[in-house]
Amino acid sequence: MLYYHLVMPARAASTIHTVLVDDEQLACDELFYMLKQFPDIEVLATGHNGLEAVDLVEELEPDLVFLDVQMPGLDGMSVIRKLQQTRSSLPYFVLVTAFDSYAVEAFRVDALDYLLKPLNKDRLAETLERARRAMTEKLALVDEAPASPGPRPALQRNKVLVKSGNRNFIVDAQDIIYATIEDGLITVSTTHLEGQSNYRTIEELQSNLDPDLFWRAHRSYLVNINRIREVVPWFKSSYQLRMDDKKGTEIPVSRVQTKRLRMLLKL
C-alpha cells in the first residue's frame, strides 16, 4: 500500500520531487525530518520495501529516490536493476545503508551517491548538491537538443484492427478514444467498442497514428486529445483526464506530461 504525505510544503522554484524507501521506520522518519530542512526538497511518499519502491517510482515519477540497500522483497540494487530494464527515464538514486561493503556495487548500478547510516547533515547536503547539479546538466542537454520534431512515421494508419468478442473489427483511427497497456496487453477503447490491439507496445501503436491527435499522457495510456471531455485537478497539482467514452474513464497525467497538458489546453 502506498503512503503519501498529504501536508504539502511550499514549493521552491526548482523543486526536487523525492521518494524515501527504508524498511526501518525510524530511519525513514529521520531522513524525512532531515530533508525538511532543505526548502527545495519535496518528499512525495515513503515506502518500506523494494516492491513498494518500484511501484512508487512507476506511479509518481520522482526526481530523486533514497533507497535502503537491505530490504524485504527486493533489495535496493535489485530495485534499480528492475527499473533500468523497464523504464527509459529514471530518477537519480541514492543508496543508504549501515554497511560500507556495497559501495562498488552501488556505482555499478549508476547510483548518484552512497550514504552510510547514521546520516550526517553535511554529508546529506553534499548529496543534494550533487543531485541539483545532475538535474541542471540534464535540463541543459534537453534545452540544447534540436527544437524541430523528428521525422514522422512513413505510414500513419487511418484504420486500426481491434479484436473484440472473437471478431476482428476495423475502426477509424479518429474513433479511438484511448489505449492502455497492462501485463503486455493493449486495450483500445473506441466510440463503439472496446477490444485488444495486436500491437506489442504503446510506442508501436503511437508511431502508427497521427502525432497531432494522439498524446502519451502517461506511460500506460495513449489518448485522443479530441476526445478529452474534462480535465480534473488531482493530487499534488497534477491532473486526470475524463475521457469521452460511455464510462467517462479517468486517465492519470504523469508528472512529466503535466507541463505538456498545460501547453495543449492553456491551463
HUNORHU-V486627 format. One record per residue. RES is the residue in one letter. PSI is psi in whole degrees, -180 to 180 (* if undefined). Layout:
[[RES	PSI] [RES	PSI]]
This chain:
[[M	129] [L	139] [Y	123] [Y	137] [H	121] [L	-13] [V	111] [M	124] [P	162] [A	136] [R	136] [A	171] [A	-38] [S	79] [T	136] [I	107] [H	125] [T	147] [V	140] [L	134] [V	117] [D	133] [D	-9] [E	114] [Q	-41] [L	-41] [A	-40] [C	-44] [D	-39] [E	-45] [L	-40] [F	-44] [Y	-43] [M	-39] [L	-25] [K	-18] [Q	-3] [F	108] [P	-26] [D	4] [I	125] [E	114] [V	114] [L	-36] [A	164] [T	149] [G	171] [H	9] [N	172] [G	-36] [L	-40] [E	-37] [A	-46] [V	-46] [D	-41] [L	-42] [V	-43] [E	-42] [E	-43] [L	-19] [E	59] [P	169] [D	-33] [L	138] [V	126] [F	121] [L	126] [D	147] [V	-51] [Q	109] [M	154] [P	158] [G	-77] [L	138] [D	171] [G	-41] [M	-43] [S	-33] [V	-48] [I	-45] [R	-41] [K	-45] [L	-34] [Q	-29] [Q	-25] [T	-14] [R	142] [S	-27] [S	121] [L	152] [P	175] [Y	138] [F	136] [V	120] [L	135] [V	128] [T	161] [A	-3] [F	140] [D	6] [S	-4] [Y	3] [A	-47] [V	-45] [E	-34] [A	-43] [F	-19] [R	-30] [V	16] [D	35] [A	143] [L	-38] [D	173] [Y	113] [L	139] [L	139] [K	148] [P	144] [L	146] [N	132] [K	-42] [D	-40] [R	-38] [L	-39] [A	-37] [E	-42] [T	-44] [L	-36] [E	-37] [R	-41] [A	-42] [R	-44] [R	-43] [A	-41] [M	-39] [T	-44] [E	-38] [K	-44] [L	-37] [A	-39] [L	-38] [V	-44] [D	-31] [E	-11] [A	151] [P	136] [A	-28] [S	141] [P	157] [G	172] [P	143] [R	159] [P	148] [A	-31] [L	118] [Q	120] [R	136] [N	-16] [K	144] [V	138] [L	129] [V	125] [K	125] [S	128] [G	44] [N	19] [R	152] [N	115] [F	141] [I	118] [V	151] [D	136] [A	-37] [Q	-15] [D	-8] [I	128] [I	-48] [Y	164] [A	146] [T	154] [I	137] [E	129] [D	38] [G	3] [L	126] [I	124] [T	131] [V	127] [S	124] [T	-180] [T	-36] [H	-16] [L	170] [E	136] [G	-169] [Q	147] [S	152] [N	5] [Y	150] [R	-30] [T	159] [I	-37] [E	-41] [E	-42] [L	-46] [Q	-38] [S	-17] [N	6] [L	165] [D	116] [P	-17] [D	-14] [L	-35] [F	130] [W	135] [R	88] [A	-22] [H	157] [R	-27] [S	3] [Y	137] [L	126] [V	150] [N	114] [I	-20] [N	-7] [R	19] [I	118] [R	-38] [E	144] [V	119] [V	118] [P	138] [W	-157] [F	141] [K	46] [S	24] [S	-176] [Y	159] [Q	152] [L	125] [R	119] [M	166] [D	42] [D	175] [K	-31] [K	-9] [G	45] [T	135] [E	127] [I	129] [P	147] [V	123] [S	157] [R	-38] [V	-19] [Q	-4] [T	-40] [K	-42] [R	-39] [L	-44] [R	-37] [M	-41] [L	-42] [L	8] [K	45] [L	*]]
